[in-house]
Amino acid sequence: MNYLKYILLFVVLLSCEEVVTVNTPTEAPRLVIDASLNWFKGTDGSEQEFRLSLTSPYFNDGVPPATGAQITVRDSNNTIFNFIEEGTTGTYRSTNFVPILNQTYTITIIYDGETYTGTETLLPVASIEYVEQKDDGGFSGDETELKAFFTDPADEVNYNFFEFISDKTIIPDLSVYKDEFTNGNLIFGFYSETELNAGDLIIIRNYGISEQFYNFMFVLLQQNSQDGGGPFETQPATVRGNCINETNPEHYPLGYFRASQVDEFMYTVE
């Protein structure tokens, strides 16, 4: 008899099921600007690449590219560099860019009848001198820690953006530093990972950045450290970059236009 009652209860529960539709707020897609002028030391810096994409509803798969835009970068001497799209990929490239340290650059993007602009200065960066490795790092002692040392220039206000790239993680490890208490001293970028093995290659990049970009990334990284997500996941609050919509200010873009000298150091885990 009890067995029959359980069957009847199961049938009742099945009959009560219904599909719940979650309504998520939507808005007109916004332009997302991933535009970084990166002058790697030891290169002429002539080849540069920008990416434009669009925001999409939360449950949509993939990131739609922003195609058909016109992109130019103008320096302080009014020299203009054109960025040409590769097919319909949303990737725009220039092969004749001329980087000059401490030069101010202005990006202009014309997309879907609206004009976006942003300005940054290409800032120098100190070279990474050496890397120290510690194999018993972290709270549990099972993490490999790397410290990439560089000498901060004295009598200057400097900001740095560090990127550690490993095939162990999909998203690079990112961090920002300012020399408020370390001006003129030997300082380091820090990286820690549990899955590193001897022979693994780590690409370490040190970027010279502006105070404005430091503040932008600091807020972005703080949000993700609290959420536990990556820097490109959905943010709890919108972090505005340095580009504005000249045509329709309320339809502001996301992302950033940055200009940096970059020092790259290839390190093999011991």
N, C-alpha and C positions, 0 to 999 in steps of 0.2 A: 504493500500500500504506500509506504514511504517512497519507494522507487517511482511509482506513478505520480506522486505529488511533485517530485523533483523534475520529472519530464514536463508536467504542466507548467511549472514555474519557469522552466527554460523556454518553453513556447511563448509564454507571456512576455518574457524579457525581449525575445526576438521581435515580437510584434510591436514593441514600444520603441524600437530603434528608429531614428530619423536622421537625415543628413543635416548637419549644422553648417551654414554658410557664414564664413567670417568676412565681414566687409572691412577692407583696409582703405584708408584715405589715399586718394590719388591726386596728382597735380600734373601740370604740363611738364614734359621732360626738361631737365636743366642740362646745360653743357658742362662737361667735366674736363678740365684742362690739366693735362700731365705734360708740362712743358719745362724741361730742364736743360739749360745750356751747361754741359759738362766738358771742361777742358782738362783732359787727363795729361799729367806731366809726361813729357817725352813724346807727345804727339803735337801736330799742328792745330788740332781742334777744328779742322774744317768740316768734318762730318758730324752732324747733329740730327737728333730725332725727337719729334714731339708726337704725342698721342691725344686724340680727342674722342670722347665717348659721350653717351647720354645716360642720365638716370633712368631707371625703369621701375615698375611696380615691384613690391617686395617679393612676391612669389614667382616672378618671371625668372627663367633660366637665361644665363648669359648676359653679357654687357654689349648693348648695341653701339657700334661705332658711329661717330659723327662724321659723315662723309660730305665732300663737296665744299669744304671750307677754304677760304683764302687766308693764308698766314704769312705775315712779314715780321721781321725783326729789324729795328732801326737803332744804330748806335748814336753816340753823342755827336758824331761828325756827320750825321744824316746819311750814312751809308746804309743801304737797305739790302737785306738778305731774304730771299724768297724760300718758303718751305713748300715743297710739292708733294701731293698725296700719292701714295703707291696704290694704284687701282682705286678700290672702294673699301680700303681697310681701316680708315681713320688714323693711319700712320703717315706722318708728314716729315719729309727729310730735306736737309740742305747739305750740299757737298762743297760749298765755297765760303763757309762762315770763317770770319777772322776774329779770334778772341783777343781781347786786350785787357789786362788786369786793371781793376779799378775803373773800368769803363762802364757807363750806364747804358742799359739796353731797354728798349720798349717793344713789347709784342703787341701786334694788332691782329685780331681774328675777326673775320667777317663770316658769320654763319647764320643761315636761315633768316636773312634780312636784318640781323642785329650785329652790332660792332662791339667787340670786347677788347679791352686794353689792360696792360699791366707793365710795371717798371721794376727792374732790379739792377744791382751793380755786381759785376763779376769780381768776386773777392778771392785773394790768394789763400793758400793753405800751407801749413808746415808739413814736412815729409815725415812719414813713419820711420823711426830709426831702428827699432828692434821689437821683437815680440817675446814675452815671457809666458811659459805654460805651467799650469799647476794641475795635477791629476786627481787631487782629493778635495776639490772645492765643493761649495754648496753646503746646505744644512746637514745632509746625510753623508757627505764626503764622497759622492759617486759622480760628481760633475767635473768635466774638464774645463778649466778657466783659462782664457787668453787675455793678456793685457798688451795692447799695441801702443807703444810709447812714442811720443813726439815732444819736441821742445816748443812751448808756446812763446811767440815773439814778445819781447819785453816792451813796455811803454805803449802798448796797443790794447784796444778792446777787441777781442776775437771771439767768434762763435764757430763751433764745429758740429758737423753732422757725420756720424759714423754708421757704416753699413758693413755687416758681417754676412757673407754669403756662403752657404754650405748646402750640399746635396742632401743633408739630413732633414732639412725643413723646407717647406714650400715657400714660405715668406721669409725674406732676410730679417736678421736681427738689426733693429734700428735704434739709435740713441742720439741725443743732442747734448752738447756741453757748452758752457760759457766760462771764461777765465776770470770771473769775478774775484776768486780767492787764490788763483794759481797763476796769475800773470807773470810771464817770464820764466816759469818753472817747467820741469819735465813732468808731463801728465800723460794719461793713457785713456784709450777707449777700451771698454770691457765687454767680454763675451763669455757666456757659460752654456754648456750643453752636455747632456748625459750620454748621448749616442755617438760621440766622436771616438774614432779608432785611430791607431797609428797609421800613418800614410794618407789620411783624409786631407784633402786640399781645402783651405779656407781662403776666400778672397776678402781682403780687408780694404775698405775705401774710406778715406778721410776727406770730407768736403769743407771748403771754406764757405760760410753762409752769412747772411745778414741777420741782424737782430730780429727783423720782422719774420723771417722764415724760422728762426729759432723759436719765437713765441708761438707761431702756427703749429710747428711740429711738437712742441712741448705739450700744448693742450691736447693735440691729437693722440699722442702716445700716452698721456695721463688717462684719457678716457678709456683707452684700450687696456691699460694695465688694471683698471678698476673692473672692466667688463670681462677681462680674460680672453678677448678676441684679438684678431690681427688688425693692423692699421688700415686695411682696406675693407673691413666689415662694416655693417650698418652702425652709425654712430648714435649715441643717445641724444646728442645735440649737434646742430650744424656748426662746423668749424669753417669760417669764411677765410678764403685766401686773399691774394693781393690783386686779383683781376676783377674788373668791374664791367658791367654792361652799360655802355655809353648810350645805347638806344632806349633801353627799358631797364632802369636801375633795379626795379622790383624783381625782375627776372634774372637775378644774379647767378653767376656760374659757381661751380665748385672746383676745387683743385688749386694749383699754384703755378706761377711762373718764377723759376729760380735760375740763378747764374752762379757757377762755382768753378774754381780750380779744384782738381781732384788728384790726390795721391793714392796710388793703388799698391798694395803689398800682398804678395802671394805667400801664404804660410802653409807648410806641411806639418800636420800633427805628428808629434814624436811618440 
